[in-house]
Every structure is written in structure tokens, then in C-alpha cells.
């Protein structure tokens, strides 16, 4: 499930410039002593092993932001501190946990901004009793599943179980979902399920080596260092993988293979699908009635309206059911042994989006390949 790559900031890896070290060191010196936490009663977690909620002061938030920037090798100025969404808890043994979700700042630039999507904009931190805060990992998609967050803390934060969101096997299609472009999008998307990073990884802290960024032209020049090659039947063979967060690259490639034209406006950023849709006359708002072939774009809860500046993720609707649920195919989703293209069936979009991103109230918008 993102996720938010690794080679370039677009996927949370490349260092957006060695200047990052200057920013991070400065922040660490100023904030090293920060530690104001106030325990609060936990309503949902009672009994043995239960944790308590913690409120995080602004000084600690800035300290954690500095740790996150150092971990990602990005300058602190690429992070919008005011965007922080914080969950924190302390276990009965005194170990504290925090999960903080950030958005890119206006100064981040295109590459850096795309590097916050697919769960890479979320940092997970831990601190033993009497110890210092350390980075445990990134949020990924499904949220927090790459890090062994204790079950008591997961319950307190209302995070989903990871097994339930790992993805399903694709059923054999008895008939295509419509003809033309729509049917082709569904067919191509489902045929990619299982295509995975090469070499395998289970965290966005390592190169997110995938073939789809190469197949769409590698517009940001992501590196193929440490990456291998990938093949998928008649669709592609021996493609050199490169490291980049790739949900948008995957969705763009599927649309192009299905015959959608005029895709130049689409970039490695999930939000570029909004830009493409508006340029083709679509009136895009949150919610709506999904159709097979649509791109579904996820936005942080505080987003006031869909936009082309930043989005968390983009996936593809492959079927719509009478009860309003949908089937989805998503690129750059974490699984038990690798990051891959994954299939989800009978998802309620609002609930699914919030569970995957780990934040209540995640918003979504639809963009049609046939405006």
C-alpha cells in the first residue's frame, strides 16, 4: 500500500543536496534537549500491555522533524512544520512511540515534494525509558506496517492490521469491465498485480527500485544504482529498474498502455492527475461516484480542495459494486516481503483511504481517463 521512493527525494532517498547536513545539524543542536510529553488517559486501551496517549509539544515536534530530515537526507526547509499530524503513546514499560506525518513546504521543489507521498512523509519514532528519540522507520502504505509498532500502540492509534491490507490475489476475469479505454485500463492494471521492487525491500528507507519509472521516461533522472531489471510477460522485458516512489508513474503507464493520450502533464507526483484532469475539462471535487478506470487521488485530511500541488497517493479503480465499494489496484504498496503492485477488493473508499494513510479523515478525488 506508498509507499509515501528512495533514490531521489521523490521517493524519500536521494539527498536533495548535501546542504541537508547543515540544516539537520543546526536543528539538532538547537533542539537536542527537547522532551515535553504529557500522558493522558487512554480510553481505548485498557488492560495488560495497554499504553497511554501522549500530547506532543512544539519543541519535541521540531526535534523529531530534525531527526526525520536527517534520516531522509533532505534539508529541514523542505518540510512544512505547520502540517504536522501527530500520534503519540507510551507503553507500560516506559517506551514511548510517536508517528508524525508531514507535508512538503512551498520551498521543497517538485522532486522533494513527490518524495513525501506513498507514506514516505510519515516518520515513526521511539524512545526507551531514559533514552533518546530515534527514527524507527517511515510510515509506508499501509501505514506503519514496515515498523514493528506494538499492538497496544496500534490499537490506541486505530491503525489497521497489516495482514488485512497486504493485498489479494486477482480473480480470473470472466469479462472485461466495459470496452474501449475503460476496459483496457482495468485489464492492464490487473495484469501488473505482483510486479515488485527488484531487489526486494520492505521499507522506503532503501531504494524503491521499480520498472514503471523507467517505462514512463524517468523524467526526474532517478538512479538505477543498486537496482536490477524487471519483466512482466508481454508487457515489458528486461527493464532497468530505478529508485523512485512510483504510484503516479505506475498509474500513468497503465493509462498510456490502455490508449489514453495527452499525458504529458502527468509527473511522478500523484497530484499531477488533478492537473491533467482540469486541463481536460474535468471539474474535480472531493468524493463523487467512482467508475472503473478512474484514478483515485488521496489527499491529507486538512486539504481544503483537490489541487495539483500535493497529494498522498494515486491508485486505479478496477471495479465498482452495487453496495458502493470498489476494487483497486495500487502501485508502490508494502507487503510482507516486498513493495509491489497490489489488489484490494470491496473497499469503502473513505475508510480505506484513512486506514492506508493512518489518519482519520483522509480525502479522495476521482480523475477519469475519459473526460
DRENDO-1510 file (C-alpha; in Angstrom, 1 decimal, always signed):
<recs>
REC; n; res; u; v; w
REC; 1; UNK; +0.0; +0.0; +0.0 .
REC; 2; UNK; +3.1; +4.3; -0.7 .
REC; 3; UNK; +4.7; +3.8; -0.2 .
REC; 4; UNK; +4.8; +7.9; +1.0 .
REC; 5; UNK; +11.0; +6.2; -3.1 .
REC; 6; UNK; +14.4; +6.2; -2.2 .
REC; 7; UNK; +16.8; +7.2; -4.8 .
REC; 8; UNK; +15.8; +10.7; -5.1 .
REC; 9; UNK; +13.9; +12.8; -2.7 .
REC; 10; UNK; +11.0; +11.9; -4.8 .
REC; 11; UNK; +10.9; +8.6; -3.1 .
REC; 12; UNK; +12.5; +9.7; +0.1 .
REC; 13; UNK; +16.0; +8.9; -0.7 .
REC; 14; UNK; +18.3; +10.8; -2.7 .
REC; 15; UNK; +19.7; +13.7; -0.7 .
REC; 16; UNK; +18.1; +16.9; -2.0 .
REC; 17; UNK; +21.5; +18.4; -1.8 .
REC; 18; UNK; +24.3; +17.9; +0.7 .
REC; 19; UNK; +23.2; +21.1; +2.3 .
REC; 20; UNK; +20.8; +18.8; +4.2 .
REC; 21; UNK; +23.6; +18.1; +6.7 .
REC; 22; UNK; +23.9; +21.8; +7.6 .
REC; 23; UNK; +20.2; +22.1; +8.2 .
REC; 24; UNK; +19.9; +18.9; +10.2 .
REC; 25; UNK; +23.0; +19.6; +12.4 .
REC; 26; UNK; +21.8; +23.1; +13.2 .
REC; 27; UNK; +18.3; +21.8; +14.1 .
REC; 28; UNK; +19.8; +19.0; +16.3 .
REC; 29; UNK; +22.0; +21.4; +18.3 .
REC; 30; UNK; +19.1; +23.7; +18.9 .
REC; 31; UNK; +16.6; +21.1; +19.8 .
REC; 32; UNK; +18.7; +18.4; +21.5 .
REC; 33; UNK; +17.2; +18.8; +24.9 .
REC; 34; UNK; +13.5; +18.8; +23.9 .
REC; 35; UNK; +11.2; +16.4; +25.7 .
REC; 36; UNK; +7.9; +17.7; +26.9 .
REC; 37; UNK; +5.2; +15.0; +26.9 .
REC; 38; UNK; +2.1; +14.8; +29.0 .
REC; 39; UNK; +0.4; +11.5; +29.5 .
REC; 40; UNK; -3.4; +11.4; +29.0 .
REC; 41; UNK; -5.9; +8.6; +29.8 .
REC; 42; UNK; -6.3; +6.1; +27.0 .
REC; 43; UNK; -10.0; +5.3; +26.5 .
REC; 44; UNK; -9.5; +2.5; +24.0 .
REC; 45; UNK; -6.6; +0.6; +25.5 .
REC; 46; UNK; -7.2; -0.9; +28.9 .
REC; 47; UNK; -5.7; -3.9; +30.5 .
REC; 48; UNK; -2.4; -5.6; +30.3 .
REC; 49; UNK; +0.1; -4.0; +28.0 .
REC; 50; UNK; -2.1; -1.0; +27.3 .
REC; 51; UNK; -0.5; +2.3; +26.5 .
REC; 52; UNK; -1.4; +5.9; +27.3 .
REC; 53; UNK; -1.8; +8.7; +24.9 .
REC; 54; UNK; +0.8; +11.4; +24.9 .
REC; 55; UNK; +0.5; +15.1; +23.8 .
REC; 56; UNK; +3.5; +16.4; +22.0 .
REC; 57; UNK; +4.7; +19.9; +22.5 .
REC; 58; UNK; +6.0; +22.1; +19.6 .
REC; 59; UNK; +9.7; +21.8; +20.8 .
REC; 60; UNK; +9.6; +18.0; +20.6 .
REC; 61; UNK; +7.8; +18.2; +17.2 .
REC; 62; UNK; +10.7; +20.3; +15.9 .
REC; 63; UNK; +13.2; +17.8; +17.3 .
REC; 64; UNK; +11.5; +14.9; +15.6 .
REC; 65; UNK; +11.4; +16.9; +12.4 .
REC; 66; UNK; +15.1; +17.3; +12.5 .
REC; 67; UNK; +15.6; +13.5; +13.1 .
REC; 68; UNK; +13.2; +12.8; +10.2 .
REC; 69; UNK; +15.1; +15.2; +7.8 .
REC; 70; UNK; +18.5; +13.5; +8.7 .
REC; 71; UNK; +17.0; +10.1; +8.2 .
REC; 72; UNK; +15.7; +11.0; +4.8 .
REC; 73; UNK; +18.8; +13.1; +3.8 .
REC; 74; UNK; +16.7; +16.1; +3.0 .
REC; 75; UNK; +17.0; +19.7; +4.2 .
REC; 76; UNK; +14.7; +20.8; +7.0 .
REC; 77; UNK; +13.4; +23.6; +4.9 .
REC; 78; UNK; +11.7; +21.1; +2.6 .
REC; 79; UNK; +9.3; +20.2; +5.4 .
REC; 80; UNK; +6.3; +22.2; +6.4 .
REC; 81; UNK; +6.3; +22.2; +10.2 .
REC; 82; UNK; +2.7; +23.5; +10.4 .
REC; 83; UNK; +1.4; +20.5; +8.6 .
REC; 84; UNK; +2.4; +18.0; +11.3 .
REC; 85; UNK; -0.2; +15.5; +12.3 .
REC; 86; UNK; +1.0; +13.7; +15.5 .
REC; 87; UNK; +0.1; +10.5; +17.2 .
REC; 88; UNK; +2.0; +9.5; +20.4 .
REC; 89; UNK; +1.8; +6.9; +23.1 .
REC; 90; UNK; +3.7; +5.4; +26.0 .
REC; 91; UNK; +3.8; +1.7; +26.8 .
REC; 92; UNK; +3.5; +0.4; +30.3 .
REC; 93; UNK; +7.3; -0.4; +30.2 .
REC; 94; UNK; +8.0; +3.3; +29.6 .
REC; 95; UNK; +8.9; +3.1; +25.9 .
REC; 96; UNK; +7.4; +6.0; +24.0 .
REC; 97; UNK; +6.3; +6.0; +20.4 .
REC; 98; UNK; +5.4; +8.8; +18.0 .
REC; 99; UNK; +4.1; +8.9; +14.5 .
REC; 100; UNK; +4.3; +12.3; +12.7 .
REC; 101; UNK; +3.0; +13.0; +9.2 .
REC; 102; UNK; +4.4; +16.0; +7.4 .
REC; 103; UNK; +3.8; +17.6; +4.0 .
REC; 104; UNK; +6.4; +19.3; +1.8 .
REC; 105; UNK; +6.9; +23.0; +2.2 .
REC; 106; UNK; +6.5; +25.5; -0.6 .
REC; 107; UNK; +10.3; +25.6; -0.9 .
REC; 108; UNK; +10.6; +21.8; -1.4 .
REC; 109; UNK; +10.5; +21.8; -5.2 .
REC; 110; UNK; +8.9; +19.2; -7.4 .
REC; 111; UNK; +11.3; +16.3; -6.7 .
REC; 112; UNK; +11.3; +16.8; -2.9 .
REC; 113; UNK; +7.5; +17.2; -2.8 .
REC; 114; UNK; +6.9; +14.0; -4.6 .
REC; 115; UNK; +9.1; +12.3; -2.1 .
REC; 116; UNK; +6.5; +12.7; +0.7 .
REC; 117; UNK; +3.9; +10.6; -1.0 .
REC; 118; UNK; +3.1; +6.9; -0.6 .
REC; 119; UNK; +3.7; +7.1; +3.2 .
REC; 120; UNK; +7.2; +8.4; +3.0 .
REC; 121; UNK; +6.1; +11.7; +4.5 .
REC; 122; UNK; +5.4; +10.0; +7.8 .
REC; 123; UNK; +8.1; +9.4; +10.4 .
REC; 124; UNK; +7.8; +6.8; +13.2 .
REC; 125; UNK; +9.9; +7.4; +16.3 .
REC; 126; UNK; +10.6; +5.5; +19.5 .
REC; 127; UNK; +12.4; +6.2; +22.8 .
REC; 128; UNK; +13.2; +3.8; +25.6 .
REC; 129; UNK; +12.7; +5.0; +29.2 .
REC; 130; UNK; +15.5; +7.4; +29.9 .
REC; 131; UNK; +16.9; +7.2; +26.4 .
REC; 132; UNK; +17.0; +9.4; +23.3 .
REC; 133; UNK; +14.5; +9.6; +20.4 .
REC; 134; UNK; +15.4; +7.6; +17.4 .
REC; 135; UNK; +13.8; +7.0; +14.0 .
REC; 136; UNK; +12.2; +3.6; +13.8 .
REC; 137; UNK; +11.2; +4.0; +10.1 .
REC; 138; UNK; +8.8; +5.6; +7.7 .
REC; 139; UNK; +5.0; +5.3; +7.5 .
REC; 140; UNK; +4.8; +3.3; +4.2 .
REC; 141; UNK; +1.5; +2.0; +3.0 .
REC; 142; UNK; -0.4; +0.5; +4.8 .
REC; 143; UNK; +0.6; +3.0; +7.5 .
REC; 144; UNK; +3.2; +1.8; +10.0 .
REC; 145; UNK; +3.4; -1.7; +8.7 .
REC; 146; UNK; +7.1; -1.6; +8.0 .
REC; 147; UNK; +7.8; -0.9; +11.6 .
REC; 148; UNK; +7.0; -3.3; +14.5 .
REC; 149; UNK; +4.8; -0.9; +16.4 .
REC; 150; UNK; +3.4; -2.8; +19.5 .
REC; 151; UNK; -0.2; -3.9; +19.1 .
REC; 152; UNK; -1.3; -1.9; +22.1 .
REC; 153; UNK; +0.0; +1.3; +20.4 .
REC; 154; UNK; -1.5; +0.3; +17.1 .
REC; 155; UNK; -4.9; -0.2; +18.8 .
REC; 156; UNK; -4.6; +3.1; +20.6 .
REC; 157; UNK; -3.8; +4.9; +17.3 .
REC; 158; UNK; -6.6; +3.0; +15.4 .
REC; 159; UNK; -4.1; +1.7; +12.9 .
REC; 160; UNK; -5.3; -1.3; +10.8 .
REC; 161; UNK; -3.9; -4.8; +11.0 .
REC; 162; UNK; -1.2; -5.2; +8.3 .
REC; 163; UNK; -2.2; -8.6; +7.1 .
REC; 164; UNK; -5.7; -7.3; +6.1 .
REC; 165; UNK; -4.2; -4.8; +3.8 .
REC; 166; UNK; -1.4; -6.7; +2.2 .
REC; 167; UNK; -3.3; -7.2; -1.0 .
REC; 168; UNK; -5.3; -10.0; -2.5 .
REC; 169; UNK; -4.8; -12.4; -5.4 .
REC; 170; UNK; -6.5; -11.2; -8.6 .
REC; 171; UNK; -9.6; -13.3; -9.6 .
REC; 172; UNK; -9.8; -14.5; -13.1 .
REC; 173; UNK; -11.8; -12.0; -15.2 .
REC; 174; UNK; -14.8; -13.5; -16.9 .
REC; 175; UNK; -15.4; -10.4; -18.9 .
REC; 176; UNK; -13.7; -7.1; -19.3 .
REC; 177; UNK; -15.2; -4.1; -17.4 .
REC; 178; UNK; -16.6; -2.4; -20.4 .
REC; 179; UNK; -14.9; -1.8; -23.7 .
REC; 180; UNK; -12.5; +0.8; -25.1 .
REC; 181; UNK; -10.2; +2.7; -22.8 .
REC; 182; UNK; -12.0; +1.7; -19.6 .
REC; 183; UNK; -11.8; -2.0; -20.2 .
REC; 184; UNK; -8.2; -1.6; -21.3 .
REC; 185; UNK; -7.2; +0.3; -18.1 .
REC; 186; UNK; -8.7; -2.5; -16.0 .
REC; 187; UNK; -7.1; -5.3; -18.0 .
REC; 188; UNK; -3.6; -3.7; -17.9 .
REC; 189; UNK; -3.8; -2.7; -14.3 .
REC; 190; UNK; -4.8; -6.2; -13.1 .
REC; 191; UNK; -2.1; -7.8; -15.2 .
REC; 192; UNK; +0.5; -5.8; -13.2 .
REC; 193; UNK; -0.5; -7.1; -9.8 .
REC; 194; UNK; +2.5; -8.8; -8.2 .
REC; 195; UNK; +5.2; -6.8; -10.1 .
REC; 196; UNK; +7.5; -5.8; -7.3 .
REC; 197; UNK; +10.7; -3.9; -6.4 .
REC; 198; UNK; +13.9; -5.6; -7.6 .
REC; 199; UNK; +15.8; -6.2; -5.4 .
REC; 200; UNK; +13.1; -6.8; -2.8 .
REC; 201; UNK; +12.7; -4.3; +0.1 .
REC; 202; UNK; +10.3; -3.9; +3.0 .
REC; 203; UNK; +11.0; -0.3; +3.8 .
REC; 204; UNK; +11.1; +3.1; +2.0 .
REC; 205; UNK; +14.4; +3.7; +3.7 .
REC; 206; UNK; +16.0; +1.7; +0.9 .
REC; 207; UNK; +16.0; +2.2; -2.9 .
REC; 208; UNK; +12.5; +1.7; -4.3 .
REC; 209; UNK; +13.7; +0.0; -7.5 .
REC; 210; UNK; +10.8; -0.3; -9.9 .
REC; 211; UNK; +10.3; -0.6; -13.7 .
REC; 212; UNK; +7.5; +1.8; -14.2 .
REC; 213; UNK; +9.5; +5.0; -13.6 .
REC; 214; UNK; +11.8; +3.8; -16.4 .
REC; 215; UNK; +8.8; +2.9; -18.6 .
REC; 216; UNK; +7.4; +6.5; -18.4 .
REC; 217; UNK; +10.8; +8.0; -19.3 .
REC; 218; UNK; +12.3; +8.6; -15.9 .
REC; 219; UNK; +11.6; +12.3; -16.1 .
REC; 220; UNK; +13.4; +13.2; -12.9 .
REC; 221; UNK; +16.5; +11.2; -13.6 .
REC; 222; UNK; +16.1; +8.7; -10.8 .
REC; 223; UNK; +19.2; +6.5; -10.2 .
REC; 224; UNK; +19.4; +2.8; -11.1 .
REC; 225; UNK; +22.2; +2.2; -8.6 .
REC; 226; UNK; +21.7; -1.0; -6.6 .
REC; 227; UNK; +18.6; -1.8; -8.8 .
REC; 228; UNK; +18.2; -4.8; -11.0 .
REC; 229; UNK; +15.9; -5.5; -14.0 .
REC; 230; UNK; +12.2; -6.5; -14.2 .
REC; 231; UNK; +10.0; -8.2; -16.7 .
REC; 232; UNK; +6.2; -8.9; -16.9 .
REC; 233; UNK; +5.2; -11.2; -19.7 .
REC; 234; UNK; +4.3; -9.4; -22.9 .
REC; 235; UNK; +4.1; -6.0; -21.2 .
REC; 236; UNK; +7.8; -5.4; -20.8 .
REC; 237; UNK; +11.1; -7.4; -20.5 .
REC; 238; UNK; +14.5; -6.7; -19.0 .
REC; 239; UNK; +13.6; -3.1; -18.0 .
REC; 240; UNK; +16.3; -1.5; -15.9 .
REC; 241; UNK; +14.7; -0.5; -12.6 .
REC; 242; UNK; +15.3; +2.8; -10.9 .
REC; 243; UNK; +14.6; +4.1; -7.4 .
REC; 244; UNK; +11.7; +6.4; -7.1 .
REC; 245; UNK; +8.3; +6.5; -5.3 .
REC; 246; UNK; +6.2; +5.2; -8.1 .
REC; 247; UNK; +2.4; +5.2; -7.6 .
REC; 248; UNK; +2.0; +8.0; -10.1 .
REC; 249; UNK; +4.5; +6.5; -12.6 .
REC; 250; UNK; +2.6; +3.2; -12.4 .
REC; 251; UNK; -0.8; +4.8; -12.9 .
REC; 252; UNK; +0.4; +6.9; -15.8 .
REC; 253; UNK; +2.0; +3.9; -17.5 .
REC; 254; UNK; -1.3; +1.9; -17.2 .
REC; 255; UNK; -3.3; +4.7; -18.7 .
REC; 256; UNK; -0.9; +5.1; -21.6 .
REC; 257; UNK; -0.8; +1.4; -22.3 .
REC; 258; UNK; -4.6; +1.4; -22.3 .
REC; 259; UNK; -4.6; +4.1; -25.0 .
REC; 260; UNK; -5.1; +7.3; -23.0 .
REC; 261; UNK; -3.4; +10.1; -24.8 .
REC; 262; UNK; -2.0; +13.6; -24.0 .
REC; 263; UNK; -0.4; +12.5; -20.7 .
REC; 264; UNK; +2.5; +15.0; -20.8 .
REC; 265; UNK; +1.1; +16.9; -17.7 .
REC; 266; UNK; +1.4; +13.8; -15.6 .
REC; 267; UNK; +4.6; +13.7; -13.5 .
REC; 268; UNK; +5.9; +11.4; -10.6 .
REC; 269; UNK; +3.7; +13.4; -8.3 .
REC; 270; UNK; +0.2; +11.9; -7.5 .
REC; 271; UNK; -1.3; +15.4; -7.5 .
REC; 272; UNK; -0.4; +15.8; -11.2 .
REC; 273; UNK; -3.5; +13.8; -12.0 .
REC; 274; UNK; -5.6; +16.7; -10.8 .
REC; 275; UNK; -3.7; +19.0; -13.1 .
REC; 276; UNK; -4.2; +16.7; -16.0 .
REC; 277; UNK; -7.9; +16.3; -15.3 .
REC; 278; UNK; -8.6; +20.0; -15.0 .
REC; 279; UNK; -6.7; +20.7; -18.3 .
REC; 280; UNK; -9.0; +18.2; -20.0 .
REC; 281; UNK; -12.2; +19.9; -18.7 .
REC; 282; UNK; -12.9; +17.8; -15.6 .
REC; 283; UNK; -14.5; +19.5; -12.6 .
REC; 284; UNK; -12.8; +17.7; -9.7 .
REC; 285; UNK; -14.0; +17.8; -6.1 .
REC; 286; UNK; -13.7; +15.5; -3.1 .
REC; 287; UNK; -15.8; +12.4; -3.3 .
REC; 288; UNK; -18.0; +11.5; -6.2 .
REC; 289; UNK; -19.1; +8.4; -7.9 .
REC; 290; UNK; -16.2; +6.2; -9.0 .
REC; 291; UNK; -16.1; +4.3; -12.3 .
REC; 292; UNK; -13.8; +1.6; -13.5 .
REC; 293; UNK; -10.6; +3.1; -14.9 .
REC; 294; UNK; -10.7; +6.2; -12.7 .
REC; 295; UNK; -7.6; +7.4; -10.9 .
REC; 296; UNK; -8.4; +7.9; -7.2 .
REC; 297; UNK; -6.1; +10.6; -5.7 .
REC; 298; UNK; -5.7; +10.7; -1.9 .
REC; 299; UNK; -5.2; +14.0; +0.0 .
REC; 300; UNK; -4.3; +14.8; +3.6 .
REC; 301; UNK; -7.3; +15.4; +5.9 .
REC; 302; UNK; -6.6; +19.2; +6.2 .
REC; 303; UNK; -6.7; +19.8; +2.4 .
REC; 304; UNK; -9.5; +22.2; +1.6 .
REC; 305; UNK; -9.9; +21.3; -2.0 .
REC; 306; UNK; -8.3; +19.0; -4.6 .
REC; 307; UNK; -5.2; +20.6; -6.1 .
REC; 308; UNK; -2.1; +19.9; -8.2 .
REC; 309; UNK; +0.4; +20.8; -5.5 .
REC; 310; UNK; +0.5; +17.8; -3.3 .
REC; 311; UNK; -1.3; +14.5; -2.8 .
REC; 312; UNK; -0.5; +11.4; -0.8 .
REC; 313; UNK; -1.1; +8.7; -3.4 .
REC; 314; UNK; -2.9; +7.7; -6.6 .
REC; 315; UNK; -4.4; +4.3; -7.5 .
REC; 316; UNK; -6.7; +2.9; -10.1 .
REC; 317; UNK; -10.4; +1.8; -9.7 .
REC; 318; UNK; -10.9; -1.6; -11.4 .
REC; 319; UNK; -14.5; -2.3; -10.5 .
REC; 320; UNK; -17.5; -0.7; -8.8 .
REC; 321; UNK; -20.1; -2.8; -6.9 .
REC; 322; UNK; -23.7; -2.2; -6.2 .
REC; 323; UNK; -23.0; -1.5; -2.5 .
REC; 324; UNK; -20.7; +1.4; -3.4 .
REC; 325; UNK; -17.5; -0.5; -2.7 .
REC; 326; UNK; -14.7; -0.6; -5.2 .
REC; 327; UNK; -11.8; -2.8; -6.3 .
REC; 328; UNK; -8.5; -1.1; -6.6 .
REC; 329; UNK; -5.0; -1.7; -8.0 .
REC; 330; UNK; -2.2; +0.4; -6.3 .
REC; 331; UNK; +1.4; +0.7; -7.2 .
REC; 332; UNK; +4.2; +1.1; -4.6 .
REC; 333; UNK; +2.4; -0.7; -1.8 .
REC; 334; UNK; +4.1; -2.5; +1.0 .
REC; 335; UNK; +3.6; -6.2; +1.5 .
REC; 336; UNK; +5.1; -8.9; +3.8 .
REC; 337; UNK; +8.2; -9.4; +1.7 .
REC; 338; UNK; +8.4; -6.6; -0.8 .
REC; 339; UNK; +6.9; -3.4; -2.2 .
REC; 340; UNK; +4.7; -4.2; -5.2 .
REC; 341; UNK; +1.6; -3.6; -7.2 .
REC; 342; UNK; -1.3; -4.8; -5.0 .
REC; 343; UNK; -5.0; -5.5; -5.4 .
REC; 344; UNK; -7.8; -4.7; -3.0 .
REC; 345; UNK; -11.4; -5.8; -3.3 .
REC; 346; UNK; -14.7; -4.3; -1.9 .
REC; 347; UNK; -13.1; -1.3; -0.3 .
REC; 348; UNK; -15.1; +1.6; +1.0 .
REC; 349; UNK; -13.0; +4.5; -0.3 .
REC; 350; UNK; -13.2; +6.9; +2.6 .
REC; 351; UNK; -12.5; +4.2; +5.2 .
REC; 352; UNK; -9.8; +2.5; +3.1 .
REC; 353; UNK; -8.0; +5.8; +2.4 .
REC; 354; UNK; -7.9; +6.7; +6.1 .
REC; 355; UNK; -6.7; +3.2; +7.1 .
REC; 356; UNK; -4.0; +3.1; +4.5 .
REC; 357; UNK; -2.6; +6.6; +5.3 .
REC; 358; UNK; -3.1; +6.2; +9.0 .
REC; 359; UNK; -5.0; +9.4; +9.5 .
REC; 360; UNK; -8.7; +9.8; +10.1 .
REC; 361; UNK; -10.5; +11.9; +7.5 .
REC; 362; UNK; -8.2; +11.2; +4.5 .
REC; 363; UNK; -9.9; +12.7; +1.5 .
REC; 364; UNK; -10.1; +11.4; -2.1 .
REC; 365; UNK; -10.9; +12.7; -5.5 .
REC; 366; UNK; -11.5; +11.0; -8.9 .
REC; 367; UNK; -10.0; +11.7; -12.2 .
REC; 368; UNK; -11.4; +10.0; -15.3 .
REC; 369; UNK; -9.2; +8.8; -18.2 .
REC; 370; UNK; -12.1; +9.7; -20.5 .
REC; 371; UNK; -13.1; +13.3; -19.5 .
</recs>
